[in-house]
């Protein structure tokens, strides 16, 4: 465990180092780090070419985490993800061969290009941090987190993720096109020799280790959460189940997730307590992938983010001692 000021300093160092490569994606880096330190997984959606994969590879360098990548394709099998037993003729027995899941940072690239059966092979790993095969459960490394990228559902050759799997992702983040000025700087960097495929040549510094990440996660238990904040989170998630445009609202797992990321965001700003703004800032990312809308609402062009905005406007903001 480390102190809150030490947590903030280490968090800022990670942000600053990642920003050297990921230009104009400050919020994306911030929210991804918050989710990782809160112990959750992140689903990143955007059209190809916006730097989703670059984000994950950059974080693996900066965090010093073991890193593996799975390129999801329509013919990918569940055993290609989790691993499986292979008969060893020399030993005359079956031996378990670990799949790419056995790493600390897993990039599940274009996860929605594989069918649901293969997508669901991640379920146990994401929830229980373990993989079961032939009656044997094997623990995954600690820390373990999945950063998955997906193309918009409307893209050709994509499959929607099952609701149960979507609920395992702590945050869903949307990547947008850079501003003209940021895009110009990206071009300047490439003109000067930057190559996204060779990050080791960019001089990225490892500013954290696996032990640092575990210590930072333990530190979050010291961040105070007043009763008013708990009421606020409960009210927001409860309203998601009663919203007029929502067919199925968020589960208690969303409430727990919102509490966790609010703590991580508070600590990243050097605070030992959560304020309502921490909750409001992360509520869209926690809830947007967990809401199933009525068909009529979708026809009218209403999005999950629109519903979350309504909920945040209607929810009563608490007056906490900290605020």
Secondary structure, 3 states (H helix, E strand, C coil): CCCHHHHHHHHHHHHHHHHCCCCCCHHHHHHHHHHHHCCCCEEEECCCCCCHHHHHHHHHHHHCCCEEEEECCCCCCHHHHHEEEEEECCCCEEEEEECCCCCCEEEEECHHHCCHHHHHHHHHHHHHCEEEECCEEEECCCCCEEEEEECCCCCCCCCCCCHHHHCCCCEEEECCCCCHHHHHHHHHHHHCCCCCCCHHHHCCCCCCCHHHHHHHHHHHHHCECCHHHHHHHHHHHHHHHHCCCEEECCCHHHHHHHHHHHHHHHHHCCCCECCHHHHHHHHHHHHCCCCEECHHHHHCCCCHHHHHHHHHHHCCCCCCCCC
